[in-house]
Amino acid sequence: MPNGNQRFLMKGYKMILHDFIYKWDGKRTSKEKPIAWWPGSYRVRIVKLEMEDTGLSYLIPFAVILKNTSTPATMDISLRNYIHNFAQKLSKEYNLNIAKTLWIELEDTIRVAMLKPDRKLAHETLYSISWRPIRPNELKMIEPYIMDM
């Protein structure tokens, strides 16, 4: 569940829409499966990349920047293998289009998740997931938002 201050901040023309800590306990409490079957905690910053007054539309107008905040060894889980669950949950809660969002994880290296819908099973979409290093132009766009993370 989101935890902490959610805020709207302007950085130039770009905007931080949400900035919070998302924690999960790894247990199923409803019909939805948990993010992961182990507890975890991530700092989440949702950023709107496109500029309102330029008239330009970005192909990927949002970025979700993630950083692991788990401290005990029992909570030290990476979203690397569970990014699709996390992306589906955040997309639903914050009205994001998974395909039009840049999913970035800050670790020793900054990596971007590539989520491609693979097939649909009943009411659930399955994704093929790959990770790649962040591109220089993407890094330049998000640099102001990762300085204090």
N, CA, C and O of each residue as an XYZ file, in Angstrom:
596
protein
N       0.822     -1.180      0.000
C       0.000      0.000      0.000
C       0.871      1.251      0.000
O       1.929      1.264      0.629
N       0.444      2.296     -0.693
C       1.204      3.528     -0.665
C       1.294      4.048      0.763
O       0.363      3.911      1.556
N       2.433      4.643      1.065
C       2.684      5.092      2.416
C       3.550      6.340      2.330
O       4.575      6.328      1.648
N       3.174      7.382      2.986
C       4.010      8.575      2.995
C       3.363      9.719      2.268
O       2.167      9.693      1.975
N       4.157     10.725      1.980
C       3.631     11.930      1.353
C       3.461     11.726     -0.139
O       4.393     11.340     -0.844
N       2.257     11.991     -0.601
C       2.025     12.045     -2.028
C       1.963     13.522     -2.353
O       1.258     14.275     -1.680
N       2.682     13.944     -3.363
C       2.765     15.368     -3.611
C       2.826     15.663     -5.088
O       3.141     14.798     -5.906
N       2.520     16.898     -5.412
C       2.617     17.378     -6.769
C       3.676     18.470     -6.775
O       3.497     19.507     -6.137
N       4.772     18.253     -7.483
C       5.853     19.224     -7.528
C       6.179     19.550     -8.976
O       6.197     18.670     -9.837
N       6.428     20.795     -9.226
C       6.853     21.205    -10.557
C       8.368     21.262    -10.589
O       8.984     21.831     -9.687
N       8.965     20.696    -11.591
C      10.407     20.803    -11.817
C      10.544     21.312    -13.249
O      10.523     20.518    -14.190
N      10.680     22.593    -13.421
C      10.645     23.150    -14.764
C       9.213     23.001    -15.247
O       8.281     23.475    -14.598
N       9.039     22.350    -16.371
C       7.705     22.105    -16.877
C       7.247     20.688    -16.585
O       6.084     20.347    -16.798
N       8.160     19.869    -16.098
C       7.831     18.481    -15.807
C       7.312     18.399    -14.384
O       7.523     19.320    -13.595
N       6.651     17.333    -14.054
C       5.992     17.294    -12.771
C       6.139     15.941    -12.089
O       6.007     14.894    -12.722
N       6.416     15.981    -10.781
C       6.341     14.773     -9.963
C       4.883     14.643     -9.552
O       4.358     15.491     -8.831
N       4.238     13.593    -10.006
C       2.831     13.387     -9.682
C       2.652     12.725     -8.321
O       1.770     13.104     -7.549
N       3.495     11.733     -8.030
C       3.408     11.013     -6.757
C       4.807     10.641     -6.305
O       5.682     10.352     -7.121
N       5.009     10.651     -4.986
C       6.294     10.285     -4.404
C       5.973      9.639     -3.065
O       5.532     10.319     -2.139
N       6.192      8.321     -2.952
C       5.777      7.605     -1.750
C       6.575      6.317     -1.590
O       7.312      5.911     -2.488
N       6.416      5.687     -0.440
C       6.992      4.371     -0.179
C       5.855      3.358     -0.324
O       4.790      3.510      0.274
N       6.101      2.330     -1.126
C       5.098      1.272     -1.331
C       5.614      0.012     -0.634
O       6.692     -0.489     -0.953
N       4.830     -0.492      0.321
C       5.226     -1.687      1.067
C       4.205     -2.790      0.828
O       3.016     -2.528      0.650
N       4.686     -4.020      0.827
C       3.784     -5.168      0.755
C       4.324     -6.257      1.677
O       5.520     -6.323      1.960
N       3.414     -7.103      2.134
C       3.812     -8.130      3.106
C       4.006     -9.505      2.485
O       4.449    -10.429      3.168
N       3.688     -9.659      1.215
C       3.892    -10.934      0.539
C       2.776    -11.932      0.764
O       2.900    -13.104      0.408
N       1.681    -11.467      1.357
C       0.544    -12.357      1.611
C      -0.637    -11.943      0.757
O      -0.803    -10.769      0.426
N      -1.438    -12.900      0.413
C      -2.650    -12.627     -0.356
C      -3.735    -12.214      0.625
O      -4.086    -12.973      1.528
N      -4.266    -11.010      0.446
C      -5.326    -10.535      1.330
C      -6.638    -10.323      0.583
O      -7.666    -10.044      1.200
N      -6.608    -10.450     -0.705
C      -7.819    -10.311     -1.516
C      -7.707    -11.283     -2.685
O      -6.901    -12.212     -2.651
N      -8.496    -11.070     -3.690
C      -8.435    -11.938     -4.867
C      -7.169    -11.690     -5.689
O      -6.762    -12.534     -6.487
N      -6.558    -10.532     -5.488
C      -5.334    -10.207     -6.226
C      -4.132    -10.890     -5.590
O      -4.038    -11.014     -4.369
N      -3.212    -11.331     -6.450
C      -1.977    -11.892     -5.901
C      -1.082    -10.749     -5.450
O      -1.177     -9.643     -5.982
N      -0.213    -11.003     -4.474
C       0.670     -9.935     -4.005
C       1.729     -9.585     -5.052
O       1.928    -10.315     -6.023
N       2.395     -8.467     -4.837
C       3.486     -8.041     -5.725
C       4.489     -9.182     -5.850
O       4.877     -9.566     -6.954
N       4.901     -9.713     -4.712
C       5.812    -10.856     -4.631
C       5.390    -11.648     -3.402
O       4.676    -11.130     -2.543
N       5.823    -12.883     -3.315
C       5.436    -13.730     -2.185
C       6.323    -13.496     -0.968
O       6.200    -14.207      0.029
N       7.213    -12.509     -1.034
C       8.059    -12.118      0.080
C       7.811    -10.649      0.350
O       7.494     -9.905     -0.577
N       7.946    -10.208      1.587
C       7.727     -8.783      1.880
C       8.780     -7.906      1.214
O       9.906     -8.337      0.966
N       8.392     -6.674      0.933
C       9.316     -5.741      0.317
C       8.850     -4.311      0.465
O       7.738     -4.050      0.923
N       9.698     -3.399      0.079
C       9.408     -1.979      0.197
C      10.207     -1.220     -0.858
O      11.413     -1.427     -0.997
N       9.544     -0.354     -1.589
C      10.191      0.449     -2.624
C       9.750      1.896     -2.540
O       8.585      2.190     -2.273
N      10.690      2.791     -2.770
C      10.333      4.196     -2.967
C       9.870      4.310     -4.409
O      10.530      3.816     -5.323
N       8.740      4.958     -4.607
C       8.139      5.106     -5.934
C       7.962      6.589     -6.222
O       7.406      7.333     -5.414
N       8.438      7.000     -7.372
C       8.231      8.375     -7.824
C       7.642      8.296     -9.227
O       8.269      7.764    -10.143
N       6.450      8.822     -9.386
C       5.774      8.838    -10.689
C       5.913     10.250    -11.252
O       5.503     11.229    -10.628
N       6.502     10.332    -12.449
C       6.840     11.617    -13.050
C       6.149     11.753    -14.399
O       6.125     10.819    -15.201
N       5.591     12.927    -14.631
C       5.039     13.247    -15.950
C       6.160     13.896    -16.751
O       6.677     14.942    -16.359
N       6.535     13.287    -17.860
C       7.676     13.752    -18.653
C       7.321     14.820    -19.677
O       8.135     15.701    -19.954
N       6.126     14.758    -20.243
C       5.810     15.686    -21.321
C       5.525     17.080    -20.784
O       5.027     17.250    -19.671
N       5.851     18.057    -21.594
C       5.656     19.448    -21.222
C       4.323     19.928    -21.772
O       4.014     19.728    -22.946
N       3.541     20.560    -20.914
C       2.186     20.986    -21.272
C       2.147     22.046    -22.374
O       1.321     21.957    -23.282
N       3.018     23.034    -22.307
C       2.878     24.198    -23.172
C       3.615     24.111    -24.512
O       3.619     25.083    -25.267
N       4.230     22.982    -24.819
C       4.986     22.889    -26.071
C       4.151     22.358    -27.229
O       4.509     22.543    -28.392
N       3.054     21.709    -26.919
C       2.236     21.113    -27.967
C       2.784     19.788    -28.464
O       2.213     19.181    -29.370
N       3.898     19.327    -27.874
C       4.490     18.045    -28.257
C       3.884     16.926    -27.423
O       3.617     17.099    -26.234
N       3.674     15.796    -28.044
C       3.215     14.619    -27.317
C       4.342     13.610    -27.272
O       4.945     13.298    -28.298
N       4.624     13.108    -26.102
C       5.660     12.092    -25.938
C       5.053     10.719    -26.197
O       3.894     10.474    -25.861
N       5.827      9.833    -26.790
C       5.373      8.458    -26.962
C       5.259      7.775    -25.604
O       4.375      6.945    -25.389
N       6.155      8.128    -24.694
C       6.129      7.598    -23.325
C       6.070      8.815    -22.398
O       7.108      9.373    -22.043
N       4.847      9.233    -22.001
C       4.701     10.475    -21.248
C       4.966     10.375    -19.743
O       5.047     11.401    -19.068
N       5.104      9.147    -19.200
C       5.301      8.986    -17.759
C       6.512      8.101    -17.473
O       6.880      7.240    -18.272
N       7.117      8.339    -16.313
C       8.183      7.474    -15.825
C       7.846      7.097    -14.392
O       7.392      7.929    -13.608
N       8.074      5.838    -14.063
C       7.952      5.370    -12.687
C       9.357      4.984    -12.262
O       9.956      4.059    -12.810
N       9.874      5.707    -11.277
C      11.237      5.496    -10.795
C      11.154      4.752     -9.468
O      10.463      5.183     -8.545
N      11.861      3.636     -9.385
C      11.761      2.744     -8.228
C      13.121      2.559     -7.571
O      14.141      2.412     -8.245
N      13.116      2.569     -6.244
C      14.349      2.297     -5.500
C      14.001      1.457     -4.282
O      13.102      1.798     -3.512
N      14.725      0.353     -4.117
C      14.499     -0.559     -3.002
C      14.815      0.156     -1.691
O      15.892      0.732     -1.535
N      13.870      0.116     -0.750
C      14.083      0.743      0.561
C      14.072     -0.299      1.673
O      14.099      0.059      2.851
N      14.034     -1.569      1.323
C      14.023     -2.634      2.322
C      15.354     -2.667      3.042
O      16.410     -2.626      2.409
N      15.310     -2.740      4.362
C      16.556     -2.797      5.110
C      16.830     -4.156      5.730
O      17.945     -4.656      5.582
N      15.881     -4.784      6.415
C      16.226     -6.107      6.965
C      16.456     -7.116      5.847
O      15.853     -7.024      4.778
N      17.317     -8.059      6.102
C      17.635     -9.080      5.087
C      16.385     -9.830      4.646
O      16.307    -10.270      3.498
N      15.412     -9.985      5.531
C      14.194    -10.715      5.172
C      13.353     -9.948      4.161
O      12.523    -10.536      3.468
N      13.565     -8.634      4.075
C      12.776     -7.827      3.142
C      13.578     -7.417      1.917
O      13.094     -6.628      1.106
N      14.782     -7.927      1.764
C      15.635     -7.521      0.669
C      15.257     -8.254     -0.613
O      15.913     -9.218     -1.007
N      14.192     -7.785     -1.256
C      13.720     -8.420     -2.486
C      13.778     -7.399     -3.615
O      13.443     -6.230     -3.424
N      14.190     -7.833     -4.755
C      14.243     -6.966     -5.920
C      12.979     -7.166     -6.741
O      12.423     -8.263     -6.794
N      12.540     -6.106     -7.371
C      11.388     -6.207     -8.270
C      11.798     -6.750     -9.635
O      10.959     -6.882    -10.526
N      13.057     -7.060     -9.801
C      13.554     -7.518    -11.094
C      12.697     -8.648    -11.662
O      12.420     -8.664    -12.862
N      12.274     -9.591    -10.820
C      11.471    -10.715    -11.293
C       9.973    -10.507    -11.134
O       9.181    -11.332    -11.588
N       9.575     -9.406    -10.491
C       8.155     -9.184    -10.203
C       7.654     -7.854    -10.740
O       6.589     -7.386    -10.337
N       8.400     -7.243    -11.638
C       8.041     -5.916    -12.128
C       6.675     -5.911    -12.793
O       5.961     -4.911    -12.710
N       6.291     -6.993    -13.448
C       4.989     -7.034    -14.108
C       3.855     -6.937    -13.085
O       2.864     -6.252    -13.338
N       3.979     -7.605    -11.940
C       2.953     -7.513    -10.900
C       2.880     -6.094    -10.343
O       1.797     -5.544    -10.141
N       4.057     -5.514    -10.099
C       4.123     -4.164     -9.552
C       3.566     -3.157    -10.557
O       2.800     -2.268    -10.184
N       3.942     -3.290    -11.816
C       3.474     -2.374    -12.861
C       1.959     -2.469    -13.028
O       1.293     -1.447    -13.196
N       1.410     -3.674    -12.985
C      -0.039     -3.827    -13.114
C      -0.760     -3.154    -11.953
O      -1.769     -2.478    -12.153
N      -0.248     -3.335    -10.751
C      -0.876     -2.750     -9.568
C      -0.801     -1.219     -9.609
O      -1.806     -0.545     -9.380
N       0.385     -0.670     -9.899
C       0.518      0.785     -9.966
C      -0.285      1.373    -11.122
O      -0.881      2.440    -10.980
N      -0.304      0.696    -12.247
C      -1.057      1.183    -13.399
C      -2.545      1.280    -13.079
O      -3.223      2.227    -13.477
N      -3.026      0.299    -12.365
C      -4.444      0.292    -11.979
C      -4.736      1.406    -10.966
O      -5.727      2.124    -11.098
N      -3.874      1.545     -9.959
C      -4.096      2.527     -8.896
C      -3.890      3.969     -9.357
O      -4.559      4.872     -8.854
N      -2.977      4.204    -10.304
C      -2.629      5.570    -10.709
C      -2.954      5.871    -12.163
O      -2.471      6.856    -12.723
N      -3.770      5.027    -12.770
C      -4.259      5.252    -14.124
C      -3.120      5.460    -15.129
O      -3.106      6.437    -15.879
N      -2.171      4.525    -15.128
C      -1.049      4.558    -16.056
C      -1.218      3.469    -17.108
O      -1.777      2.408    -16.829
N      -0.745      3.730    -18.289
C      -0.714      2.725    -19.349
C       0.666      2.060    -19.278
O       1.683      2.722    -19.483
N       0.702      0.770    -18.994
C       1.978      0.065    -18.824
C       2.898      0.278    -20.028
O       4.096      0.512    -19.864
N       2.343      0.198    -21.226
C       3.153      0.308    -22.443
C       3.668      1.729    -22.682
O       4.661      1.911    -23.386
N       3.013      2.727    -22.110
C       3.411      4.119    -22.331
C       4.048      4.727    -21.088
O       3.987      5.935    -20.862
N       4.663      3.855    -20.286
C       5.342      4.292    -19.073
C       6.751      3.723    -19.067
O       6.959      2.560    -19.411
N       7.710      4.540    -18.678
C       9.100      4.116    -18.555
C       9.283      3.593    -17.127
O       9.162      4.358    -16.170
N       9.572      2.298    -16.977
C       9.716      1.656    -15.671
C      11.199      1.547    -15.350
O      11.921      0.779    -15.985
N      11.652      2.316    -14.364
C      13.082      2.448    -14.074
C      13.365      1.977    -12.655
O      12.690      2.385    -11.710
N      14.377      1.105    -12.512
C      14.803      0.679    -11.181
C      16.213      1.205    -10.924
O      17.132      1.000    -11.717
N      16.352      1.888     -9.787
C      17.662      2.403     -9.377
C      18.303      1.388     -8.457
O      17.783      1.095     -7.380
N      19.421      0.859     -8.878
C      20.230     -0.029     -8.039
C      21.669      0.418     -8.236
O      21.927      1.613     -8.381
N      22.606     -0.513     -8.244
C      23.992     -0.146     -8.545
C      24.079      0.467     -9.945
O      24.851      1.394    -10.190
N      23.274     -0.072    -10.848
C      23.134      0.492    -12.188
C      21.666      0.844    -12.375
O      20.793      0.267    -11.726
N      21.406      1.775    -13.248
C      20.018      2.168    -13.534
C      19.552      1.343    -14.719
O      20.164      1.364    -15.787
N      18.454      0.611    -14.518
C      17.948     -0.279    -15.559
C      16.489      0.053    -15.854
O      15.757      0.545    -14.995
N      16.089     -0.229    -17.086
C      14.732      0.017    -17.554
C      14.078     -1.320    -17.880
O      14.661     -2.164    -18.561
N      12.864     -1.496    -17.386
C      12.115     -2.724    -17.675
C      11.350     -2.555    -18.980
O      10.701     -1.536    -19.218
N      11.445     -3.570    -19.806
C      10.677     -3.623    -21.049
C       9.577     -4.654    -20.840
O       9.847     -5.853    -20.778
N       8.346     -4.190    -20.732
C       7.202     -5.082    -20.510
C       6.387     -5.156    -21.794
O       5.807     -4.163    -22.235
N       6.353     -6.324    -22.378
C       5.595     -6.511    -23.614
C       4.492     -7.524    -23.355
O       4.761     -8.628    -22.884
N       3.235     -7.151    -23.665
C       2.155     -8.119    -23.483
C       2.437     -9.349    -24.333
O       2.684     -9.238    -25.534
N       2.400    -10.511    -23.711
C       2.720    -11.760    -24.393
C       1.442    -12.483    -24.806
O       1.254    -12.830    -25.972
N       0.584    -12.698    -23.839
C      -0.703    -13.338    -24.115
C      -1.655    -13.034    -22.992
O      -1.253    -12.628    -21.902
N      -2.907    -13.233    -23.269
C      -3.937    -12.999    -22.272
C      -4.473    -14.342    -21.821
O      -4.803    -15.202    -22.638
N      -4.554    -14.510    -20.512
C      -5.057    -15.742    -19.923
C      -6.225    -15.362    -19.034
O      -6.038    -14.746    -17.985
N      -7.435    -15.728    -19.450
C      -8.664    -15.324    -18.759
C      -8.688    -13.799    -18.697
O      -8.727    -13.147    -19.740
N      -8.664    -13.218    -17.500
C      -8.703    -11.761    -17.363
C      -7.333    -11.168    -17.077
O      -7.223     -9.981    -16.771
N      -6.295    -11.976    -17.173
C      -4.956    -11.518    -16.829
C      -4.060    -11.488    -18.066
O      -4.040    -12.431    -18.857
N      -3.331    -10.402    -18.219
C      -2.354    -10.293    -19.299
C      -1.006    -10.776    -18.780
O      -0.559    -10.366    -17.709
N      -0.374    -11.638    -19.537
C       0.971    -12.113    -19.195
C       1.975    -11.293    -20.001
O       1.728    -10.964    -21.161
N       3.093    -10.971    -19.385
C       4.097    -10.120    -20.024
C       5.412    -10.854    -20.196
O       5.802    -11.664    -19.354
N       6.095    -10.561    -21.300
C       7.488    -10.968    -21.408
C       8.292     -9.762    -20.922
O       8.019     -8.623    -21.300
N       9.274    -10.032    -20.088
C      10.005     -8.963    -19.414
C      11.484     -9.059    -19.748
O      12.080    -10.135    -19.700
N      12.057     -7.932    -20.082
C      13.511     -7.873    -20.235
C      13.974     -6.551    -19.633
O      13.217     -5.583    -19.563
N      15.211     -6.533    -19.207
C      15.803     -5.333    -18.610
C      16.948     -4.880    -19.495
O      17.665     -5.698    -20.072
N      17.109     -3.590    -19.594
C      18.206     -3.019    -20.370
C      18.772     -1.833    -19.603
O      18.098     -1.259    -18.748
N      20.024     -1.465    -19.915
C      20.582     -0.253    -19.300
C      19.806      0.971    -19.781
O      19.277      0.988    -20.893
N      19.747      1.977    -18.940
C      19.062      3.210    -19.332
C      19.838      3.884    -20.463
O      21.069      3.851    -20.481
N      19.132      4.482    -21.387
C      19.766      5.182    -22.504
C      20.157      6.594    -22.050
O      19.532      7.149    -21.146
N      21.187      7.173    -22.675
C      21.636      8.517    -22.264
C      20.526      9.572    -22.300
O      20.455     10.407    -21.398
N      19.665      9.555    -23.314
C      18.595     10.556    -23.391
C      17.553     10.352    -22.280
O      16.992     11.321    -21.768
N      17.297      9.090    -21.910
C      16.361      8.807    -20.819
C      16.953      9.269    -19.487
O      16.257      9.850    -18.655
N      18.233      9.005    -19.301
C      18.910      9.420    -18.067
C      18.869     10.938    -17.925
O      18.635     11.460    -16.834
N      19.094     11.635    -19.020
C      19.061     13.098    -18.984
C      17.679     13.604    -18.570
O      17.570     14.583    -17.831
N      16.626     12.940    -19.045
C      15.265     13.353    -18.695
C      14.939     13.136    -17.219
O      14.230     13.939    -16.613
N      15.460     12.046    -16.640
C      15.081     11.728    -15.256
C      16.097     12.184    -14.214
O      15.814     12.118    -13.018
N      17.266     12.641    -14.637
C      18.320     13.028    -13.692
C      17.844     13.951    -12.573
O      18.208     13.730    -11.418
N      17.044     14.977    -12.868
C      16.601     15.873    -11.788
C      15.755     15.151    -10.734
O      15.677     15.605     -9.593
N      15.136     14.062    -11.093
C      14.208     13.372    -10.196
C      14.862     12.262     -9.385
O      14.238     11.715     -8.475
N      16.110     11.919     -9.699
C      16.748     10.826     -8.965
C      17.849     11.331     -8.023
O      18.434     10.546     -7.277
N      18.124     12.613     -8.055
C      19.202     13.159     -7.230
C      18.975     12.899     -5.742
O      19.932     12.601     -5.028
N      17.755     13.001     -5.261
C      17.473     12.847     -3.834
C      16.897     11.471     -3.487
O      16.335     11.282     -2.409
N      17.039     10.532     -4.389
C      16.533      9.190     -4.105
C      17.725      8.356     -3.674
O      17.575      7.172     -3.373
